[in-house]
Amino acid sequence: MNEVKRILRTSNDTELRRKAWVASKQVGEVVVDDLLELVRLRNELACSLGFPDYHTLKLYVQEFKPEELDRLFDRLDEVTREPFARIKAEIDSILAARFGVEEEELRPYHYSDPFFQEAPNIYTISLDRYYKDANVAELVSDFYKSMGIDVQPIIERSDLYEREGKYPHAYCTNIDRKGDIRVMVNLKPTEQWVETMLHELGHAIYEVYIDPTLPFFLRDPAHSFTTEAVAMFFGRLSKNPEWMREMLNLSEQETEKIRSVVEKTLTMEQLIFARWAQVMYRFEKALYKDPDADLNELWWDLVEKYQKVRRIDGRDKPDWATKIHICSYPVYYHNYMLGELLASQFLFTIMEEEGVDKIKDLRFAGNIKMGKYFVNRVFRPGKKYRWDRFVEYATGESLNPEYFVKQFCR
């Protein structure tokens, strides 16, 4: 898969791209029958417990009301539709010129990952050049330390660099809920790995600062999406011009030179992901409602509607079955989107408390007050409150998508 992604990110050979994309979907035909059997078994289990299907059961145990999530995703669809369409039109114009085709001829294999869930690099400025000489672990550690948060003990316990046969991705793990928290990463001096290190250490510091006097089963984040929100808040900083200026000692002139590109790249990432999350949420809901439906057709109907990516003519394959979450992490994807919403809500809460009107006027490095906000209002309560009460405790109001809208949709 790493080779597939490399080809889709870099190759101008359309036929090679098509072959790579098709290869990434081959696993679907291998697993689809077993996966559908698993879906039916999950539904059978849910029905035995009094739920109409497994999707409803999973939302229930995650403390969500299906109708509330439906309204939230409907609202996100409404507010992201037009700004996404504008960015997608710009992407398609650039890709059509790159591959020498009409925009109507663009197909899934012209985009930079197999699901079009990530933003392509369509701008001339590469952020990697600003990080190429950085010691990523040291850079990120210095940032957290400047906020009064010491991550060095976490780093010293962690597995940071590539080696033969090592797990190639990244995660954070709490070994014992007593302080042994570690991250698994494969650091390189690139913007992506700075973002990843900020993200994973965001998960880690949440776990570190949970009140240790809480009962064992409450020494956890309030919810899956609340720890995602913290990680996303900090991960976004790798594309924040103020953070880059502070941490990389950029001049005011250089900061202004890259400002529009980094802000537009972050907005593009968020809008692309918001539309992709629509596909995942609505597909899984429909999958468990009727696993005997024409799921291949449904998948591409949703992709075309929400992502504006045209299907390959005549293709009738279980491409949906190649997304690992549907099999191994079912009915979870909405938590990523909720995390993005709460990350924006955290941001505007901090801005209000510091009397700052514009994001570019908010200081990140050296902001002890921001560090204390996260430690005292976000981390310490652990799982003491139900997620909705926690959000009110941390931000002063219920989960509100309008902050995400204000940051990325206007």
C-alpha positions in Angstrom: 0.0 0.0 0.0 2.9 2.4 0.6 4.0 1.8 -2.9 0.4 2.5 -4.2 0.3 5.7 -2.3 3.7 6.8 -3.6 2.6 6.2 -7.2 -0.7 8.2 -6.6 1.2 11.0 -5.0 4.0 11.4 -7.6 3.4 9.6 -10.9 2.3 11.4 -14.0 1.8 8.0 -15.8 -2.0 7.7 -16.0 -1.9 4.0 -16.8 0.4 3.2 -13.9 -1.8 5.2 -11.6 -4.9 3.3 -12.8 -3.1 0.0 -12.2 -2.0 1.0 -8.7 -5.5 2.2 -7.8 -7.1 -1.0 -9.1 -4.4 -3.0 -7.2 -5.4 -1.2 -4.0 -9.0 -2.5 -4.4 -8.2 -6.1 -5.1 -8.6 -7.1 -1.4 -12.3 -6.1 -1.6 -13.2 -9.2 -3.7 -11.2 -11.4 -1.4 -12.9 -10.3 1.8 -16.4 -9.2 0.8 -18.2 -12.5 1.4 -16.7 -12.9 4.9 -17.3 -9.2 5.6 -21.0 -9.4 4.7 -21.3 -12.5 6.9 -19.7 -10.5 9.7 -22.2 -7.6 9.1 -25.1 -10.0 9.4 -23.7 -11.6 12.6 -23.3 -8.1 14.1 -26.9 -7.3 13.2 -28.0 -10.6 14.7 -26.2 -9.7 17.9 -27.7 -6.2 18.0 -31.3 -7.5 17.4 -30.9 -10.0 20.2 -30.3 -7.0 22.5 -33.3 -5.1 21.3 -31.7 -2.8 18.7 -32.8 -2.6 15.0 -29.3 -3.1 13.7 -25.6 -3.0 14.7 -25.1 0.6 13.6 -27.7 1.8 16.2 -26.2 -0.4 18.9 -22.7 1.0 18.3 -23.9 4.5 18.5 -25.8 3.7 21.7 -22.7 2.3 23.5 -20.8 5.4 22.3 -23.4 7.5 24.0 -24.8 9.0 20.8 -28.4 9.4 19.7 -28.7 8.5 16.0 -31.1 11.3 15.2 -28.7 13.9 16.7 -25.8 12.6 14.7 -27.9 12.6 11.6 -28.8 16.2 12.2 -25.2 17.1 12.8 -24.0 15.4 9.6 -26.9 17.0 7.6 -25.7 20.4 8.9 -22.1 19.7 7.9 -23.2 18.6 4.5 -25.0 21.9 4.1 -22.2 24.2 5.2 -19.3 22.4 3.5 -21.0 21.7 0.2 -20.2 25.0 -1.6 -16.7 25.7 -0.1 -15.8 22.1 -1.0 -17.1 22.5 -4.5 -14.9 25.6 -5.0 -11.8 23.8 -3.8 -12.6 20.7 -5.7 -13.0 22.7 -8.9 -9.5 24.2 -8.3 -8.1 20.8 -7.7 -9.7 19.3 -10.8 -8.5 22.2 -13.0 -4.9 21.6 -11.9 -5.1 17.8 -12.2 -6.7 18.0 -15.6 -3.8 20.2 -16.8 -1.2 17.9 -15.2 -2.6 14.8 -16.9 -3.6 16.3 -20.1 -7.3 15.4 -19.9 -10.6 17.2 -19.7 -11.9 17.7 -16.1 -14.9 15.4 -16.9 -12.4 12.6 -17.7 -10.8 12.7 -14.2 -11.4 9.4 -12.3 -10.5 8.1 -8.8 -6.9 7.1 -9.8 -6.1 10.8 -10.7 -6.3 11.8 -7.1 -3.5 11.4 -4.5 -4.8 8.6 -2.4 -7.2 5.6 -3.0 -10.2 7.2 -1.3 -9.6 10.9 -1.9 -9.6 11.5 1.8 -6.4 13.5 1.8 -5.5 16.8 0.2 -3.3 16.6 -2.9 -0.2 18.8 -3.1 -1.3 21.2 -5.8 0.7 24.3 -4.7 4.3 25.2 -5.6 5.5 25.8 -2.1 6.4 22.6 -0.3 6.3 22.9 3.5 8.8 20.1 3.8 11.6 22.5 3.0 10.9 24.4 6.2 11.3 21.2 8.3 14.1 19.5 6.4 16.8 20.4 9.0 14.6 19.9 12.0 15.1 17.3 14.7 11.4 16.5 14.8 11.3 15.0 18.3 13.3 17.9 19.8 11.2 20.5 17.9 7.9 19.1 19.2 9.3 18.6 22.7 10.5 22.2 22.8 7.0 23.4 21.8 5.1 21.4 24.5 7.7 22.4 27.1 7.2 26.1 26.2 3.5 25.6 27.2 4.6 24.1 30.6 4.0 20.5 29.4 7.0 18.1 29.7 6.8 15.4 27.0 10.5 14.3 27.3 9.7 11.3 29.6 7.2 10.1 27.0 9.7 10.5 24.2 12.4 8.6 26.1 10.0 5.6 26.4 8.9 5.7 22.8 9.8 4.1 19.5 10.6 7.0 17.2 12.5 5.9 14.1 12.3 3.5 11.2 13.9 0.1 11.2 13.5 -3.1 9.2 10.2 -4.8 9.8 8.8 -2.1 12.1 5.1 -1.0 12.1 5.1 1.8 9.5 2.4 4.0 10.8 1.9 5.8 14.2 -0.1 5.5 17.4 -0.1 6.4 21.1 -0.6 3.8 23.8 -1.2 3.9 27.6 0.4 0.8 29.0 -1.0 0.8 32.5 -3.0 4.0 33.2 -0.4 4.8 35.8 1.9 6.9 33.7 3.6 4.6 31.2 2.5 6.3 28.0 4.4 5.9 24.8 4.1 6.8 21.1 5.1 4.7 18.1 6.2 6.8 15.1 8.7 6.7 12.2 10.1 10.2 12.2 11.5 12.0 9.2 12.2 15.7 8.8 9.0 16.4 6.9 5.8 18.4 7.6 3.7 15.2 7.7 5.8 13.7 10.5 5.9 17.0 12.5 2.1 16.9 12.3 2.0 13.3 13.3 4.3 13.8 16.3 2.3 16.8 17.5 -0.8 14.6 17.0 0.4 11.5 18.8 1.8 13.5 21.7 -1.5 15.3 21.9 -3.0 11.9 22.7 -0.2 11.2 25.1 -0.4 14.4 27.2 -4.1 13.9 27.6 -3.4 10.5 29.2 -0.5 11.9 31.3 -2.5 14.6 33.0 -5.7 12.7 33.9 -6.2 13.0 37.6 -4.4 9.9 39.0 -6.7 9.8 42.1 -9.7 8.9 39.8 -10.8 5.2 39.9 -9.0 3.0 37.4 -11.9 2.9 34.9 -12.2 6.7 34.9 -8.5 7.2 34.1 -9.3 7.5 30.4 -10.2 10.4 28.1 -13.9 11.4 28.2 -14.6 9.9 24.8 -12.8 8.6 21.7 -13.5 11.8 19.9 -12.3 14.1 22.7 -8.8 12.7 22.6 -8.9 12.9 18.8 -9.9 16.6 19.2 -6.8 17.3 21.4 -4.5 15.4 18.9 -6.1 17.3 16.0 -5.8 20.7 17.7 -2.1 20.2 18.1 -1.5 18.4 14.8 -2.9 21.3 12.8 -0.1 23.5 14.1 2.4 22.1 11.6 0.5 24.2 9.0 -0.1 27.2 11.2 2.0 30.2 10.0 2.3 31.7 13.5 3.5 28.4 15.0 5.9 27.9 12.1 7.3 31.4 12.7 7.7 30.9 16.4 9.2 27.4 16.3 11.3 27.7 13.1 12.4 31.3 13.5 10.9 32.4 10.3 11.1 36.1 9.4 7.9 38.1 9.1 8.5 38.3 5.4 8.8 34.5 5.0 5.7 34.0 7.2 3.6 36.2 5.0 5.0 34.5 1.9 3.6 31.1 3.0 0.6 32.3 4.9 -2.0 31.9 2.1 -0.6 28.6 1.0 -0.6 27.0 4.5 -4.0 28.3 5.5 -5.5 27.2 2.2 -3.8 23.8 2.5 -5.3 23.3 6.0 -8.7 24.4 4.8 -8.5 22.1 1.8 -7.6 19.1 4.1 -10.5 19.8 6.4 -13.1 20.2 3.7 -11.9 17.1 1.8 -12.0 15.1 5.0 -15.5 16.4 6.0 -16.9 15.3 2.7 -15.2 11.9 3.0 -16.6 11.4 6.5 -20.1 11.9 5.0 -19.5 8.9 2.7 -18.3 6.7 5.6 -21.1 7.7 8.0 -23.9 7.3 5.5 -22.6 4.1 3.9 -22.2 2.3 7.2 -25.6 3.3 8.3 -27.1 2.0 5.0 -24.9 -1.2 5.1 -26.3 -2.3 8.5 -29.8 -1.3 7.6 -29.8 -3.5 4.5 -26.6 -5.6 3.8 -28.4 -7.3 0.8 -28.7 -4.0 -1.1 -26.5 -3.2 -4.1 -23.7 -1.9 -2.0 -21.2 -1.4 -4.9 -23.7 1.0 -6.5 -24.5 2.7 -3.2 -20.8 3.3 -2.5 -20.2 5.1 -5.7 -23.5 7.0 -5.5 -22.3 8.4 -2.2 -18.7 9.1 -3.4 -20.1 11.0 -6.4 -22.6 13.0 -4.3 -20.3 14.0 -1.4 -16.8 13.9 -2.9 -17.6 14.7 -6.5 -15.3 11.9 -7.7 -16.6 10.2 -10.8 -16.8 6.4 -10.8 -15.0 4.3 -13.4 -17.5 3.5 -16.2 -18.7 -0.1 -16.0 -16.9 -1.0 -12.8 -19.0 -3.2 -10.4 -16.6 -4.2 -7.6 -16.8 -4.2 -3.8 -14.5 -1.2 -3.5 -16.2 -0.2 -0.2 -14.9 -3.4 1.3 -11.3 -2.2 0.9 -11.7 0.4 3.6 -10.3 -1.2 6.7 -12.5 0.6 9.2 -15.7 -1.0 7.8 -14.3 -4.4 8.7 -12.1 -3.8 11.7 -13.2 -0.6 13.3 -16.9 -0.4 12.5 -19.2 2.6 13.1 -16.3 4.7 14.3 -15.5 7.2 11.6 -17.9 9.9 12.9 -15.6 10.2 15.9 -12.8 11.6 13.7 -15.2 14.3 12.3 -16.5 15.1 15.8 -12.9 15.5 16.9 -12.3 18.1 14.2 -15.4 20.0 15.3 -14.2 20.0 18.9 -10.7 21.0 18.0 -12.1 24.1 16.4 -14.3 24.7 19.5 -11.2 24.4 21.7 -9.4 27.0 19.6 -12.2 29.6 19.8 -12.7 29.0 23.5 -9.0 29.8 24.1 -9.2 32.8 21.8 -12.2 34.2 23.7 -10.5 33.6 27.1 -7.4 35.4 25.9 -9.3 38.2 24.2 -8.1 37.4 20.7 -10.3 38.0 17.7 -8.2 36.5 14.9 -6.4 33.1 14.9 -3.3 34.8 13.5 -3.1 36.9 16.7 -3.1 33.9 19.0 0.3 32.9 20.4 1.0 29.1 20.6 4.7 28.7 21.6 5.3 29.9 25.1 1.6 30.2 25.9 1.5 28.8 29.5 -2.1 29.9 29.8 -3.0 27.6 26.9 -1.1 24.7 28.5 -3.0 25.2 31.8 -6.3 25.3 30.0 -5.7 21.9 28.5 -4.3 20.4 31.7 -7.0 21.7 34.0 -10.1 21.9 31.9 -9.6 19.1 29.3 -7.2 16.5 30.7 -7.7 16.3 34.5 -11.4 15.2 34.4 -10.6 12.0 32.5 -13.8 10.1 32.1 -15.4 11.7 35.1 -18.2 13.3 32.9 -20.3 11.9 30.1 -18.9 13.4 26.8 -21.6 16.0 26.4 -21.2 17.3 29.9 -17.4 17.2 29.5 -17.6 19.5 26.4 -19.7 22.0 28.3 -17.2 21.8 31.2 -14.2 22.4 28.9 -15.7 25.0 26.5 -18.7 26.5 28.3 -21.3 25.2 25.7 -22.5 22.1 23.9 -20.6 20.7 21.0 -21.1 23.3 18.3 -20.2 22.8 14.6 -20.3 26.5 13.9 -16.8 27.0 15.1 -15.5 24.5 12.5 -17.7 26.4 10.0 -16.2 29.7 11.1 -12.7 28.4 10.7 -12.9 26.5 7.4 -16.1 27.3 5.5 -16.1 31.1 5.1 
